[in-house]
Amino acid sequence: MRLFAAVLPPQDVTEELASVVAELRKLPVAEALRWTGVPGWHFTLAFYGEVDEDVVPELSERLERAARRTARFPLAVHGGGQFGHGRALWAGAAGELPGLRLLAERAGAAARRAGVDTGEHRRYKAHLTVARSREAVDVRPCLEVLDGFTSRTWTVDELALVRSNLPGSGVPGEQPRYEVVGRWALGAAG
């Protein structure tokens, strides 16, 4: 199964971001982008790719341990950026970013200790993908709008293990389906 660890923003925060994304979708550049849906909005901590089902219990145990050892922290969706000259348009984060990075490092380490090949280690960049493109796109008008956006701040209090079910129908614009397969409270070690 295709898995990743993530922080899931609360519904009211995704609704705030959805209002801004609705404005972005009115811009002329919007037609060149494939927009992600609200159910897919998350801050990926560590992407695991295909994981054998028999590894999931140990991975889950290690993620639970990582969550217990990590204190809760404040976070907001803020600003935006791009990867690959507009191939990915994303909303960023503000708040206790060192706490988010620490949780990402621990989620990656949990996978490695469980025997999951996480590939090349990259410096963590907090982002929530709102649109993609197969071609380079000038997304500067979108970035100008995102730069002025900050959601309400919430307390990140859990780590989620999420399964990504990729579209199989071949229908253009079909979105992956995401299924939370595990949730663990942060700071539960007391």
C-alpha positions in Angstrom: 0.0 0.0 0.0 1.1 3.5 -0.8 1.6 5.4 2.5 2.8 8.7 4.0 2.9 10.4 7.4 1.1 13.7 7.7 -0.3 16.5 9.7 -4.0 17.1 8.7 -5.3 20.6 9.2 -8.7 20.9 10.9 -11.8 21.3 8.8 -12.3 25.0 9.5 -8.7 25.7 8.4 -9.2 23.8 5.1 -12.4 25.8 4.6 -10.4 29.1 5.0 -7.9 27.9 2.5 -10.7 26.6 0.1 -12.0 30.2 0.0 -8.6 31.5 -1.2 -8.2 28.6 -3.6 -11.6 29.5 -5.1 -10.2 33.0 -5.8 -7.0 31.5 -7.4 -9.2 29.3 -9.7 -10.7 32.6 -11.2 -7.2 33.7 -12.4 -6.3 33.2 -16.1 -3.5 30.8 -15.1 -5.9 28.5 -13.4 -6.8 26.6 -16.6 -3.2 25.4 -16.9 -3.3 23.8 -13.4 -4.9 20.6 -12.0 -6.3 21.6 -8.6 -6.2 19.2 -5.7 -9.3 18.7 -3.6 -9.9 19.6 0.0 -9.8 15.9 1.1 -6.2 15.7 -0.2 -4.9 18.7 1.7 -2.2 17.8 4.2 1.3 18.6 5.3 3.3 15.5 4.3 5.9 14.7 7.0 7.5 11.7 5.3 6.5 9.9 2.1 7.0 6.1 2.3 5.7 5.0 -1.1 4.7 1.3 -1.5 4.9 -0.4 1.9 4.3 -4.2 2.4 1.3 -4.8 4.5 3.3 -6.9 7.0 5.5 -3.9 7.7 2.6 -1.6 8.7 2.3 -2.9 12.3 5.9 -2.1 13.1 5.8 1.2 11.3 2.7 2.1 13.2 4.3 1.2 16.5 7.3 3.4 15.7 5.1 6.3 14.5 3.2 6.1 17.8 6.4 6.3 19.7 7.6 9.3 17.6 4.3 11.0 18.3 4.4 10.4 22.0 7.9 11.9 22.1 6.9 15.1 20.2 5.2 18.0 22.0 2.1 19.6 20.5 2.8 22.8 18.6 0.9 25.7 17.0 0.6 25.9 13.2 -1.2 27.9 10.6 -1.4 27.7 6.8 0.4 30.7 5.5 1.7 32.1 2.2 2.7 29.9 -0.6 5.3 28.8 -3.1 6.1 26.6 -6.0 8.3 23.6 -7.0 9.6 23.1 -10.5 8.5 26.4 -12.1 4.9 26.1 -11.3 4.6 22.3 -11.6 3.5 22.3 -8.0 1.7 25.2 -6.3 1.5 25.0 -2.6 0.4 26.8 0.6 3.1 27.1 3.3 3.1 27.0 7.0 3.7 29.4 9.9 4.0 28.9 13.6 6.3 26.4 15.4 8.1 25.2 12.3 10.9 23.6 14.3 8.3 21.4 15.9 6.9 20.4 12.5 10.4 19.6 11.2 11.2 17.5 14.3 8.0 15.5 13.7 9.0 15.0 10.1 12.4 13.8 11.0 11.0 11.4 13.6 8.4 10.1 11.0 11.3 9.5 8.6 13.4 7.8 11.2 10.5 5.6 12.3 10.1 4.3 8.7 13.8 3.6 8.3 13.9 1.7 11.6 10.9 -0.3 10.4 12.8 -1.3 7.3 11.0 1.1 4.9 13.2 2.5 2.1 12.4 6.2 2.2 14.8 7.0 -0.6 17.0 10.1 -0.7 16.8 12.3 2.4 15.8 15.9 1.5 15.6 18.9 3.7 12.0 19.2 4.9 9.9 22.0 3.4 6.4 22.3 4.9 3.9 22.6 2.2 0.3 21.7 1.3 -0.1 21.1 -2.5 -3.1 23.0 -3.9 -2.4 22.5 -7.7 -0.1 20.7 -10.1 0.9 21.0 -13.8 2.8 18.7 -16.2 4.3 21.8 -17.8 6.1 24.8 -16.4 3.5 27.5 -15.5 3.9 31.1 -14.4 2.1 30.9 -11.1 3.2 34.4 -9.9 -0.4 35.7 -9.8 -1.3 32.8 -7.5 1.7 33.4 -5.3 0.7 37.1 -4.9 -2.7 36.0 -3.5 -1.3 33.2 -1.3 1.3 35.6 0.1 -1.5 37.6 1.8 -3.1 34.5 3.3 -2.8 33.2 6.9 -5.3 30.8 8.4 -6.2 30.7 12.0 -3.6 29.0 14.2 -4.4 25.6 15.6 -2.6 23.2 17.9 -1.2 20.2 16.0 -2.0 17.4 18.4 -1.7 14.2 16.2 0.4 12.4 13.6 -1.5 10.5 10.9 -0.5 7.6 8.7 -2.3 8.0 5.4 -2.9 5.6 2.5 -3.0 7.1 -0.9 -5.2 5.3 -3.4 -4.2 6.6 -6.9 -6.9 7.0 -9.5 -7.3 4.0 -11.7 -10.1 5.0 -14.1 -8.1 7.2 -16.4 -10.7 9.9 -16.2 -9.0 13.3 -16.5 -9.0 15.3 -13.3 -9.8 12.3 -11.1 -8.2 12.8 -7.6 -6.4 10.3 -5.5 -8.4 9.1 -2.5 -6.8 9.4 0.9 -7.6 7.1 3.8 -6.3 7.6 7.4 -5.0 4.2 8.6 -3.6 5.4 11.9 -3.6 8.4 14.2 -1.4 9.0 17.3 -1.6 11.8 19.8 1.4 14.0 20.2 3.0 14.4 23.6 1.1 11.5 25.1 4.2 10.4 26.9 3.4 13.0 29.5 
